[in-house]
Amino acid sequence: MAIRDVVSADGTNIVYRVSGPAQARPLVLLHGWSANLRCWGAAADHLAARFRVIALDLRGHGYSDAPATGYDDPKNWAADVAAVLAAEGIDSGAVLLGWSYGGIVLSDYLTVYGTGAVAGVVYTGSMANIGPGVPGAATGSMMQEAIPGVFEESAGRAVRAFGAFGNANTGPGADKGPDAQRLFGASLATLPAVRKALFYRTVDNTGTLRALDVPVLVLHGTADRVVPIENGRWIADTVPNARASFWEDAQHGLFIEDSARFVAEVSAFLDGL
């Protein structure tokens, strides 16, 4: 395992972690809003047994730089992913996997750079678009409850706002406690200004999805109250070569709720490319 960094097009430093066999198929993990590259937990470790797993800290998150502006520009998000691929010498065969907001980021990348370096795409609990009136960009009830409290600079108020949101990420069960706490920590470690800035943009990647020429896998829980199942269905219906796995009664963080199933379904998709 190695921690590396690369400077993106606008000068933002992006930190990422690489694990797994160097010659294996690259699997790029793009985390969600107010998370970091450690959010994947055991799922990333298991995937790295067979694949070259590259997990990013998105701009404004984890150890990556948090610029004061630029979060509303899709080209910045796209360039971050492109910079990591270039730094790792990847010009073909990569699979991009986005969780939650990470699905918007990978869609931004595909809109700007196309699929030349990409062999497949996985959306898990994701949306591809964001903004009022944009298709496939509905906000879940739990997210609606959490906003605007999760933008608070007051630590006490932010913690209370993150309570229900954090539980919706990990699913039911006391055994998920350590995973839930890791996500809570990542959320609170993300600057309040960044948490807010990510929501104040409108992006419609519909045309890109309709023209995708690589296979797409959509994983989504039917009980997801952060990114509603309708967004996952919209991606599956919009992409020409998509297949979907809708997990009955599952919530937002499928890789935590059932890590073994998540790893199995992602691995099967990569094996079929």
C-alpha positions in Angstrom: 0.0 0.0 0.0 1.3 3.5 -0.9 0.0 7.0 -0.2 0.7 9.3 -3.1 -0.3 12.8 -4.3 -0.5 14.7 -7.5 -1.2 18.3 -8.5 -4.4 18.8 -10.4 -4.9 21.3 -13.3 -5.8 24.2 -11.1 -3.0 23.6 -8.6 -5.0 21.6 -6.0 -3.0 18.8 -4.5 -4.9 15.5 -4.6 -3.9 12.7 -2.2 -4.7 9.1 -3.0 -3.9 5.6 -1.8 -2.8 2.7 -4.0 -3.1 -1.0 -3.0 -3.2 -4.4 -4.7 -1.2 -6.0 -7.5 0.5 -3.4 -9.7 -0.4 -5.1 -12.9 -4.1 -5.8 -12.1 -7.0 -3.9 -13.5 -7.2 -0.4 -12.0 -10.3 0.3 -9.8 -10.6 3.9 -8.9 -12.7 4.6 -5.8 -14.4 8.0 -5.5 -16.0 8.6 -2.1 -19.1 10.6 -1.3 -19.8 14.0 0.2 -18.0 14.8 3.4 -16.1 11.5 3.5 -12.5 10.4 2.6 -10.5 7.6 1.1 -10.7 5.5 4.3 -14.5 5.3 4.1 -14.5 2.1 2.1 -13.2 0.0 5.1 -12.7 -3.7 4.6 -14.3 -3.6 1.1 -11.3 -1.8 -0.3 -8.9 -4.3 1.3 -10.8 -7.3 -0.1 -11.0 -5.7 -3.6 -7.2 -5.1 -3.5 -6.6 -8.8 -3.2 -7.3 -9.0 -6.9 -7.4 -5.4 -8.3 -5.2 -2.3 -8.3 -7.4 -0.2 -6.0 -6.8 3.6 -6.2 -8.8 5.5 -3.5 -8.9 9.3 -3.8 -9.4 12.0 -1.2 -11.6 14.3 -3.2 -10.7 18.0 -3.2 -11.7 19.5 0.1 -11.7 16.2 1.8 -9.2 14.1 3.8 -5.6 15.1 3.1 -6.3 16.7 -0.3 -6.1 20.4 -0.6 -9.3 22.4 0.2 -9.2 25.5 -2.1 -11.4 28.4 -1.2 -13.3 28.2 -4.5 -13.8 26.1 -7.6 -16.2 23.4 -6.3 -18.9 24.5 -8.7 -16.7 23.8 -11.8 -17.1 20.3 -13.2 -13.8 20.6 -15.0 -12.0 20.8 -11.7 -13.5 17.5 -10.5 -12.8 15.9 -13.8 -9.2 17.1 -13.8 -8.6 15.7 -10.4 -9.5 12.2 -11.6 -7.5 12.7 -14.8 -4.4 13.8 -12.9 -4.5 10.6 -10.7 -4.9 8.4 -13.8 -2.0 10.2 -15.5 0.2 10.0 -12.4 -0.4 6.2 -12.3 0.3 5.8 -16.0 -3.2 4.6 -16.7 -4.5 5.3 -20.2 -6.9 2.4 -20.7 -8.8 -0.3 -18.8 -9.7 1.6 -15.6 -13.0 1.1 -13.8 -14.4 4.2 -12.0 -16.5 3.5 -9.0 -18.4 6.4 -7.4 -20.3 6.3 -4.1 -23.0 9.0 -3.6 -21.4 12.4 -4.6 -18.6 10.3 -6.2 -21.0 9.4 -8.9 -21.3 13.1 -9.9 -17.5 13.4 -9.9 -17.0 10.4 -12.2 -19.7 11.7 -14.5 -18.0 15.0 -14.6 -14.8 13.2 -15.6 -16.6 11.2 -18.4 -18.2 14.4 -19.7 -14.8 16.2 -20.0 -12.5 13.4 -20.9 -14.6 10.6 -22.3 -14.1 6.9 -21.9 -10.7 6.5 -23.6 -9.0 5.4 -20.3 -12.2 3.7 -18.9 -13.4 0.1 -19.4 -16.4 0.3 -17.1 -18.2 2.4 -14.5 -19.9 1.5 -11.2 -22.4 3.8 -9.4 -23.2 2.8 -5.9 -25.8 4.7 -4.0 -25.0 7.4 -6.5 -26.4 10.2 -8.5 -24.8 11.5 -11.8 -26.4 14.9 -11.7 -27.0 17.6 -9.2 -29.2 20.7 -8.9 -32.9 21.7 -8.8 -34.9 20.6 -11.8 -32.1 18.3 -13.1 -33.2 14.7 -13.9 -31.9 12.0 -11.6 -30.8 14.5 -9.0 -33.4 14.1 -6.3 -32.3 14.7 -2.7 -33.2 12.0 -0.1 -35.4 12.7 2.9 -32.5 12.1 5.3 -30.3 14.6 3.5 -33.1 17.1 3.5 -33.4 16.7 7.3 -29.7 17.1 7.7 -29.4 20.4 5.7 -28.6 23.1 6.7 -27.4 21.8 10.1 -24.5 19.9 8.5 -23.2 23.2 7.2 -22.9 24.6 10.7 -19.6 25.9 12.0 -20.7 25.2 15.5 -19.4 21.7 16.4 -22.3 20.8 18.6 -25.0 21.7 16.1 -23.1 20.0 13.3 -22.8 16.8 15.3 -26.5 16.7 16.0 -27.3 17.3 12.3 -24.9 14.5 11.3 -26.6 12.0 13.6 -29.4 10.7 11.4 -27.3 11.1 8.2 -24.5 9.0 9.6 -26.8 6.2 10.6 -28.3 6.2 7.2 -24.9 5.5 5.7 -24.2 2.3 7.6 -27.5 0.5 7.9 -29.0 -1.1 10.9 -27.1 -3.1 13.5 -24.8 -2.4 16.4 -22.0 -4.3 14.7 -21.6 -1.4 12.3 -20.6 1.0 15.1 -16.9 1.3 14.3 -17.7 1.9 10.6 -20.3 4.5 11.5 -17.8 6.3 13.8 -15.2 6.4 11.0 -17.7 8.1 8.7 -18.8 10.5 11.4 -15.2 11.5 11.9 -14.6 12.0 8.2 -17.7 14.2 8.0 -16.8 16.4 10.9 -13.2 16.7 9.6 -14.4 18.1 6.3 -14.5 21.9 6.5 -18.1 23.3 6.9 -17.5 25.6 3.9 -16.6 22.7 1.7 -19.6 20.7 2.9 -21.8 23.6 1.8 -20.0 24.4 -1.4 -20.6 20.9 -2.9 -24.3 21.4 -2.8 -24.2 24.8 -4.5 -23.8 23.8 -8.1 -26.0 22.5 -10.9 -24.6 19.9 -13.3 -26.5 17.9 -15.9 -24.5 15.0 -17.3 -27.5 13.4 -19.0 -26.1 13.6 -22.5 -22.9 11.9 -21.4 -24.7 9.0 -19.8 -26.9 8.5 -22.9 -23.8 8.3 -25.1 -21.7 6.0 -22.8 -20.0 3.2 -24.7 -18.7 1.2 -21.8 -20.6 -1.2 -19.4 -22.1 0.3 -16.3 -23.2 -1.3 -13.1 -25.7 0.4 -10.8 -25.8 -0.7 -7.1 -28.5 0.9 -5.0 -30.4 0.2 -1.8 -34.2 0.5 -2.0 -34.3 2.1 1.4 -31.7 4.7 0.7 -32.8 8.0 2.3 -29.7 9.9 1.3 -29.7 9.3 -2.4 -33.1 7.9 -3.3 -33.5 4.8 -5.3 -35.1 6.8 -8.1 -31.7 8.3 -8.9 -30.2 4.8 -9.3 -33.1 3.7 -11.5 -32.7 6.9 -13.6 -29.0 6.1 -14.3 -29.8 2.5 -15.2 -32.6 3.6 -17.5 -30.4 6.3 -19.2 -27.2 4.5 -19.9 -27.3 2.2 -23.0 -25.3 -0.7 -21.5 -26.2 -0.7 -17.9 -27.2 -3.4 -15.5 -28.6 -2.8 -12.0 -28.6 -4.6 -8.7 -31.2 -3.1 -6.3 -30.7 -4.3 -2.8 -34.0 -4.7 -1.0 -34.3 -2.7 2.2 -30.6 -1.7 2.1 -29.6 1.9 2.8 -26.8 4.2 1.6 -23.4 2.7 2.3 -23.7 -0.8 0.7 -20.0 -1.5 1.0 -20.5 -1.3 4.8 -24.0 -2.7 5.1 -22.9 -6.0 3.3 -19.2 -5.8 2.5 -19.1 -9.4 1.2 -21.9 -8.9 -1.3 -20.5 -5.6 -2.4 -17.1 -7.0 -3.1 -18.7 -10.0 -4.9 -20.9 -7.9 -7.2 -18.2 -5.4 -8.1 -15.6 -8.2 -8.7 -18.0 -10.1 -10.9 -18.6 -6.9 -13.0 -14.9 -6.3 -13.4 -14.3 -10.0 -14.3 -16.9 -9.7 -17.0 -15.3 -6.7 -18.8 
